[in-house]
Amino acid sequence: MHIVLLKVTALFYLVGALLYLHFIVTLREKGAKLGRMFLLIGVILHAVGFAARYAVAGYTPITNLFESLSFFAMAIVAVFLVTELRYHLRTLGAFIAPLGFGFSILAAFQPGEVVRLAPALNSYWLPIHVMLLFLGDAVFAVAFGAGIMYLLQEKEVKRKRLGAIFKRLPSLDVLDEINYRCLTVGFPLLTLGIITGSIWAEYAWGSYWSWDPKETWSLITWFLYAALLHGRLTVGWRGRKAAILAIVGFCAVLFTFLGVNLLLPGLHSYTSLSG
């Protein structure tokens, strides 16, 4: 059931993304409203599928590539919907909704069988640690989208070509504010995720930190966002520099999530997490 629901969810995300893209081209409000509706239905179906897999597996389903991609997609769309509700940035959907669809469709093509949980993962720290990290990463995904929008809008302003792109994107100040707000939410979530992971590692493997590739790249990502936050608070990093660092930071997030797990062997690689 959960696999079928994921495929249906991916379809809703796809339609939602296309409707937001239609809105940014035509500026017809109906496209944005329908896009929001399709994404909301998709998130609800996604949550139902997540609960169904939990019922079948008997543990929080965020332990392998299929489950992780699926949960990340759901978190991205959910965080975007909250952001849109708060800031009314409908055009942001054209940049974020495709990410939700992309990760959900990638998950749909992964083996989805429920497997026995590895002993090291049989802990109440599992949902706390992983969900904190994925929620933080989802917030950074929104900052990534806002960063791309900032660079596009800045290019229009500098060229003094206040044309189609300028009219469709929010002001530079609004986009910079979104970037900052995402940083102030995502960074504490990332920090708590790393801390809870260290506590869990001590229980599971007898050491708080072992310089596993995943741990190392998580720390690199943390330092990138810490530098951005420190720069904004102390020396006034704003605008273009902050937008570029938000984009670079999310690329580090993606490599930490997918690149490390799939390319670098370690305690966190998906092959080593299977029972």
TIMAR-612203 format. One line per 2 residues: number of its first residue (from 1); for each residue x, y, z of N, C-alpha, C. Coordinates in steps of 0.2 Angstrom, whole numbers, always signed. Atoms other than C-alpha are relative to their C-alpha. Layout:
# residues N
NUM) X:Y:Z:X:Y:Z:X:Y:Z; ...
***
This chain:
# residues 275
1) +4:-6:+0:+0:+0:+0:+4:+6:+0; -4:-6:-1:+14:+12:+5:+3:+2:-7
3) -4:-1:+7:+23:+10:-12:-5:+3:-5; +5:-3:+5:+7:+13:-22:-2:+7:+2
5) +2:-6:-2:+3:+28:-11:+6:+5:-2; -6:-4:+1:+21:+35:-14:+0:+2:-8
7) +1:-2:+7:+18:+34:-33:-5:+4:-2; +5:-4:+1:+2:+42:-32:+2:+7:+2
9) -3:-7:-3:+10:+56:-21:+4:+3:-5; -5:-3:+5:+24:+58:-34:-4:+4:-6
11) +4:-2:+5:+10:+61:-47:-3:+7:+2; +3:-7:-3:+2:+75:-36:+5:+5:+0
13) -6:-5:+0:+19:+83:-33:+1:+2:-7; -2:-2:+7:+22:+83:-52:-5:+5:-2
15) +5:-5:+3:+5:+91:-56:+1:+7:+4; -1:-6:-3:+8:+103:-42:+6:+5:-2
17) -6:-4:+2:+25:+108:-48:-1:+3:-7; +2:-2:+7:+18:+110:-66:-4:+6:+1
19) +5:-5:-1:+4:+121:-60:+4:+7:+3; -4:-5:-3:+17:+132:-50:+4:+3:-6
21) -4:-2:+6:+28:+133:-66:-5:+4:-5; +5:-3:+5:+12:+138:-76:-2:+7:+3
23) +2:-7:-3:+8:+152:-63:+6:+5:-1; -6:-5:+1:+26:+159:-64:+1:+3:-7
25) +0:-2:+7:+24:+160:-83:-6:+5:-1; +6:-4:+2:+6:+167:-84:-2:+5:+5
27) +2:-4:-5:+4:+175:-67:-8:-1:+2; +7:+2:-1:-13:+167:-66:-1:-3:+7
29) +0:+2:-7:-18:+165:-47:-3:-7:+0; +3:+6:-1:-28:+150:-51:+5:-6:-1
31) -6:+5:+1:-12:+140:-56:+3:-1:+7; -4:+1:-7:-4:+144:-39:-5:-3:+5
33) +5:+3:-5:-20:+140:-29:-1:-8:-2; +1:+7:+2:-22:+123:-39:+7:-4:+2
35) -7:+3:-2:-3:+120:-36:+0:-2:+7; +0:+1:-7:-5:+122:-18:-4:-5:+2
37) +5:+5:-2:-20:+111:-17:+3:-7:-2; -3:+6:+2:-11:+97:-26:+6:-2:+4
39) -5:+2:-5:+4:+98:-15:-2:-2:+7; +2:+2:-6:-6:+98:+0:-3:-7:+0
41) +3:+6:+0:-16:+83:-5:+6:-5:-1; -6:+4:+1:+1:+75:-10:+3:-1:+7
43) -3:+1:-7:+8:+78:+8:-4:-4:+4; +4:+4:-4:-7:+71:+16:+0:-8:-2
45) -1:+7:+2:-6:+55:+5:+7:-3:+2; -6:+2:-2:+12:+54:+9:+1:-1:+7
47) +0:+2:-7:+9:+55:+27:-4:-6:+2; +4:+6:-1:-4:+41:+26:+5:-6:-2
49) -5:+5:+2:+9:+31:+16:+5:-2:+5; -5:+1:-5:+22:+34:+29:-2:-3:+6
51) +3:+3:-5:+10:+29:+43:-1:-8:-1; +1:+7:+2:+6:+13:+33:+6:-4:+0
53) -6:+4:+0:+24:+8:+31:+2:-1:+7; -2:+1:-7:+27:+11:+50:-4:-6:+3
55) +4:+6:-3:+13:-1:+54:+2:-6:-3; -3:+6:+3:+20:-14:+42:+7:-2:+3
57) -7:+1:-2:+38:-12:+47:+1:-1:+8; -1:+0:-7:+36:-9:+66:+5:+5:+2
59) -5:-5:-2:+49:+5:+66:-1:+6:-4; +1:-6:+4:+50:+23:+60:+4:-1:-7
61) -3:+1:+6:+53:+21:+41:+5:+5:-3; -4:-5:+2:+68:+32:+38:+7:-4:+0
63) -6:+4:-1:+82:+18:+38:+4:-2:-7; -3:+2:+7:+86:+15:+19:-1:+5:-5
65) +1:-5:+5:+87:+24:+3:-7:+2:-2; +7:-1:+2:+69:+22:-2:-4:+4:+5
67) +4:-4:-6:+62:+28:+15:+3:+7:+1; -3:-7:-1:+75:+42:+16:-2:+5:-5
69) +2:-4:+6:+71:+49:-1:-7:+2:+1; +7:-2:+0:+53:+48:+2:-2:+5:+6
71) +1:-4:-5:+53:+56:+19:+3:+7:-1; -3:-6:+1:+65:+70:+13:-5:+4:-5
73) +5:-4:+5:+52:+74:-2:-6:+2:+4; +6:-3:-4:+38:+75:+11:+2:+6:+4
75) -2:-5:-4:+48:+86:+22:+1:+7:-4; -1:-6:+4:+53:+98:+8:-7:+3:-2
77) +6:-3:+2:+35:+100:+2:-4:+3:+6; +3:-3:-6:+28:+102:+20:+3:+6:+2
79) -3:-6:-2:+41:+115:+24:-2:+6:-5; +2:-5:+5:+37:+124:+8:-7:+3:+1
81) +7:-2:-1:+18:+124:+11:+0:+5:+6; +0:-4:-6:+22:+132:+28:+3:+7:-1
83) -3:-6:+2:+33:+145:+21:-4:+4:-5; +4:-4:+4:+21:+150:+8:-6:+3:+4
85) +6:-2:-5:+7:+151:+21:+3:+6:+4; -2:-6:-4:+18:+163:+31:+2:+6:-4
87) -3:-6:+4:+26:+174:+17:-4:+1:-6; +4:+0:+6:+13:+171:+3:+5:+1:-7
89) -5:+0:+6:+28:+168:-10:-2:-6:-4; +3:+5:+4:+18:+158:-23:+6:-2:-5
91) -5:+2:+6:+32:+159:-36:+6:-4:+3; -5:+5:-2:+44:+150:-24:-2:-7:-1
93) +2:+7:+2:+34:+134:-28:+2:-2:-6; -3:+2:+6:+41:+134:-45:+7:-2:+1
95) -7:+2:-1:+58:+132:-38:+0:-6:+5; -1:+5:-5:+54:+120:-23:-4:-6:-1
97) +4:+6:+2:+40:+109:-29:+3:-5:-4; -4:+5:+4:+51:+101:-42:+5:-4:+4
99) -5:+4:-5:+63:+96:-28:-4:-6:+3; +4:+5:-3:+49:+87:-19:-2:-6:-5
101) +1:+5:+5:+44:+78:-35:+6:-4:-2; -6:+3:+2:+61:+74:-39:+2:-6:+5
103) -2:+5:-5:+65:+65:-23:-5:-5:+1; +6:+6:-1:+48:+56:-22:+1:-5:-6
105) -1:+5:+6:+51:+49:-40:+6:-4:+1; -6:+4:-1:+68:+44:-36:-1:-6:+5
107) +2:+5:-5:+61:+35:-20:-4:-6:-4; +4:+4:+3:+48:+27:-31:+4:-6:-4
109) -3:+5:+4:+61:+18:-42:+5:-4:+4; -5:+4:-4:+71:+11:-27:-4:-6:+3
111) +3:+6:-3:+68:-6:-19:-4:+2:+6; +4:-2:-5:+54:-4:-7:-2:-5:+5
113) +2:+5:-4:+53:-20:+2:+2:+2:+8; -1:-1:-7:+52:-19:+21:+5:-6:+2
115) -5:+5:-2:+68:-27:+28:+1:+0:+8; -1:+0:-8:+74:-32:+46:+4:+6:+2
117) -3:-5:-3:+80:-18:+56:+7:-2:+3; -6:+1:-3:+99:-18:+60:+0:+1:+7
119) +0:-1:-8:+102:-20:+79:+2:+8:+2; -2:-6:-2:+111:-3:+79:-5:+6:-1
121) +5:-5:+2:+96:+6:+72:-6:-1:+5; +5:+2:-5:+84:-2:+85:+0:+4:+6
123) +0:-5:-6:+83:+14:+96:-5:+5:-1; +4:-6:+1:+72:+28:+100:+3:+6:-2
125) -3:-5:+2:+85:+39:+95:+0:+1:-8; +1:+0:+7:+82:+34:+77:-4:+6:-3
127) +4:-5:+3:+67:+45:+73:+2:+7:+2; -2:-7:-3:+73:+60:+84:+6:+2:-4
129) -6:-2:+4:+90:+60:+75:-1:+2:-7; +1:+0:+8:+85:+57:+57:-5:+6:-2
131) +6:-5:+2:+69:+68:+57:+3:+7:+2; -3:-7:-1:+79:+83:+65:+4:+2:-6
133) -4:-2:+6:+91:+82:+51:-3:+1:-6; +4:-1:+6:+79:+80:+37:-4:+6:+0
135) +4:-6:+0:+68:+94:+43:+5:+6:-1; -4:-5:+1:+83:+105:+44:+2:+0:-7
137) -1:+0:+7:+88:+100:+27:-5:+2:-5; +5:-2:+4:+71:+103:+20:-1:+8:+1
139) +0:-7:+0:+72:+121:+27:+6:+3:-4; -6:-2:+4:+89:+123:+19:-2:-1:-8
141) +3:+1:+7:+80:+117:+2:-4:+6:-2; +3:-6:+1:+69:+132:+4:+5:+6:-1
143) -5:-5:+0:+84:+143:+7:+3:+0:-7; -3:+2:+7:+92:+135:-9:-5:+4:-5
145) +5:-3:+5:+76:+140:-19:+0:+8:+0; +0:-8:-1:+76:+158:-12:+7:+3:-3
147) -7:-2:+2:+95:+159:-16:+0:+1:-8; +0:+0:+7:+92:+155:-34:-4:+6:-3
149) +4:-5:+2:+78:+167:-35:+3:+7:+1; -4:-7:-2:+89:+181:-27:+5:+1:-6
151) -5:-1:+5:+102:+178:-40:-3:+2:-7; +4:-2:+7:+90:+179:-55:-3:+7:+1
153) +2:-7:-1:+82:+195:-48:+5:+5:+0; -5:-5:+0:+98:+203:-44:+3:+1:-7
155) -3:-1:+7:+104:+200:-62:-5:+5:-4; +5:-5:+3:+88:+209:-68:+1:+7:+2
157) +0:-6:-3:+90:+223:-57:+7:+4:-2; -7:-3:+2:+109:+226:-61:+0:+2:-8
159) +0:-1:+7:+105:+225:-80:-5:+6:-1; +6:-4:+1:+90:+237:-77:-5:-2:-5
161) +5:+3:+5:+80:+226:-87:-6:-3:+4; +5:+2:-5:+64:+226:-76:-6:-3:-4
163) +5:+3:+4:+55:+214:-87:-4:-6:+3; +4:+5:-2:+46:+197:-86:+2:-3:+7
165) -3:+3:-6:+58:+189:-72:-1:+5:+6; +0:-5:-5:+58:+205:-62:-7:+0:+3
167) +7:-1:-2:+39:+206:-62:-3:-6:+4; +3:+6:-2:+37:+188:-57:+3:-2:+7
169) -4:+1:-6:+50:+187:-42:-1:+5:+5; +0:-5:-6:+49:+195:-25:+6:+4:+0
171) -6:-5:+0:+60:+209:-21:+6:-3:+4; -6:+3:-3:+78:+206:-16:+0:+0:+8
173) +1:+0:-7:+74:+211:+2:-4:-5:+3; +5:+6:-2:+60:+198:+4:+4:-6:-1
175) -4:+6:+2:+71:+185:-4:+6:-1:+5; -6:+0:-5:+86:+189:+8:-3:-2:+7
177) +3:+1:-7:+74:+189:+23:-2:-8:+0; +1:+7:+0:+68:+171:+18:+6:-4:+1
179) -6:+3:-1:+86:+166:+17:+2:+0:+7; -2:+0:-7:+90:+172:+34:-5:-4:+5
181) +5:+4:-4:+74:+165:+42:+1:-8:-1; -2:+7:+1:+78:+148:+34:+6:-2:+4
183) -6:+1:-3:+95:+149:+41:-1:-1:+8; +1:+0:-7:+89:+153:+59:-4:-6:+2
185) +4:+6:-2:+77:+138:+59:+4:-6:-2; -4:+6:+2:+88:+125:+49:+6:-1:+4
187) -6:+1:-4:+104:+128:+58:-1:-3:+7; +1:+3:-6:+97:+124:+75:-2:-8:-1
189) +2:+7:+1:+89:+108:+68:+6:-4:-2; -6:+3:+2:+105:+103:+60:+4:-2:+6
191) -4:+0:-6:+114:+106:+76:-2:-6:+5; +3:+5:-4:+102:+96:+86:+0:-7:-3
193) +0:+6:+4:+102:+82:+73:+7:-3:+1; -7:+3:-1:+121:+80:+75:+1:-2:+7
195) -1:+1:-7:+121:+81:+94:-4:-7:+1; +4:+7:-2:+107:+67:+95:+4:-6:-4
197) -3:+6:+4:+117:+57:+82:+6:-2:+4; -6:+2:-4:+133:+58:+93:-2:-4:+6
199) +2:+3:-6:+123:+53:+108:-2:-7:-1; +3:+7:+2:+115:+38:+99:+7:-4:-2
201) -6:+4:+2:+133:+33:+92:+3:-2:+6; -3:+2:-6:+139:+32:+110:-3:-6:+2
203) +4:+6:-2:+125:+20:+114:+1:-6:-4; -1:+5:+5:+127:+10:+98:+7:-3:-1
205) -6:+2:+2:+145:+10:+95:+6:+1:+5; -4:-2:-5:+153:+16:+111:+5:+6:-1
207) -4:-6:+1:+160:+32:+104:-5:+6:-3; +4:-5:+2:+152:+49:+102:+2:+2:-7
209) -2:-3:+6:+162:+53:+86:+6:-5:-3; -5:+5:+3:+172:+41:+74:+3:+2:-6
211) -2:-3:+7:+175:+52:+59:-2:-4:-6; +3:+3:+6:+164:+41:+48:-1:+5:-5
213) +1:-5:+5:+162:+49:+31:-6:+4:+1; +7:-4:-1:+144:+54:+35:+1:+5:+6
215) -2:-5:-5:+150:+62:+51:+4:+6:-2; -5:-5:+2:+164:+71:+43:-4:+5:-4
217) +3:-4:+5:+153:+78:+29:-6:+4:+4; +5:-4:-3:+139:+83:+41:+3:+6:+4
219) -4:-6:-3:+152:+93:+51:+2:+5:-5; -2:-5:+5:+158:+101:+35:-6:+4:-2
221) +6:-4:+1:+140:+106:+31:-2:+4:+6; +1:-4:-6:+138:+112:+49:+4:+6:+0
223) -5:-5:+0:+153:+123:+47:-2:+5:-5; +2:-4:+6:+147:+130:+30:-6:+5:+3
225) +6:-4:-2:+130:+136:+38:+2:+4:+6; -3:-4:-6:+139:+141:+54:+3:+7:-2
227) -4:-6:+3:+150:+153:+44:-5:+5:-3; +5:-5:+3:+135:+160:+35:-4:+3:+5
229) +4:-3:-6:+125:+163:+51:+5:+5:+4; -5:-5:-3:+141:+171:+59:+1:+6:-4
231) -1:-6:+5:+144:+182:+44:-6:+4:+0; +6:-4:+0:+126:+188:+44:-1:+4:+6
233) +1:-3:-7:+126:+192:+63:+6:+5:+1; -5:-4:-2:+143:+200:+64:+3:+5:-5
235) -3:-4:+5:+149:+207:+48:-5:+2:-6; +6:-2:+4:+132:+209:+39:+0:-3:-7
237) +0:+4:+7:+134:+196:+25:-8:+0:-2; +7:+0:+3:+118:+199:+15:+0:-1:-7
239) +0:+0:+7:+112:+198:-2:+3:-6:-4; -3:+5:+5:+122:+189:-16:+4:-5:+4
241) -4:+5:-4:+135:+182:-4:-4:-5:+4; +4:+4:-4:+122:+175:+7:-4:-5:-4
243) +4:+4:+5:+112:+168:-8:+5:-6:-2; -4:+5:+3:+127:+159:-15:+2:-5:+5
245) -2:+4:-6:+132:+152:+2:-6:-5:+1; +6:+5:-1:+114:+145:+4:+0:-5:-5
247) +0:+5:+5:+116:+137:-13:+5:-5:+1; -6:+4:-1:+133:+130:-9:-2:-5:+6
249) +1:+4:-6:+127:+124:+8:-5:-6:-2; +5:+6:+1:+112:+114:+1:+4:-5:-5
251) -4:+5:+4:+124:+106:-12:+4:-5:+5; -3:+4:-5:+134:+100:+3:-5:-4:+4
253) +5:+4:-3:+118:+94:+11:-1:-6:-4; +2:+5:+5:+114:+84:-5:+6:-6:+0
255) -6:+5:+0:+132:+76:-5:+0:-4:+6; +0:+4:-6:+131:+72:+13:-5:-5:+1
257) +6:+4:+0:+114:+64:+11:+1:-6:-5; -1:+5:+5:+117:+55:-6:+7:-2:-2
259) -7:+1:+2:+135:+56:-11:+4:-4:+5; -3:+4:-5:+142:+50:+5:-3:-7:+1
261) +4:+7:-1:+129:+36:+8:+1:-5:-6; +0:+5:+6:+131:+29:-10:+7:-1:-2
263) -7:+1:+3:+150:+32:-14:+5:-1:+6; -5:+1:-5:+159:+32:+3:-2:-5:+5
265) +2:+5:-4:+158:+16:+13:+1:+2:+8; +0:-2:-7:+155:+18:+32:-6:-2:+4
267) +5:+3:-4:+144:+15:+46:-7:+3:-2; +7:-3:+2:+130:+26:+38:-2:-2:-7
269) +2:+2:+7:+131:+19:+21:-6:-5:+0; +7:+4:+0:+114:+10:+16:+2:-7:+0
271) -2:+7:+0:+123:-6:+13:+1:-3:+7; -2:+2:-7:+130:-7:+31:-6:+1:+5
273) +5:+0:-4:+113:-2:+38:-5:-5:-1; +5:+6:+1:+103:-17:+31:+2:-5:+5
275) -1:+6:-5:+100:-31:+43:+3:-6:-3
***
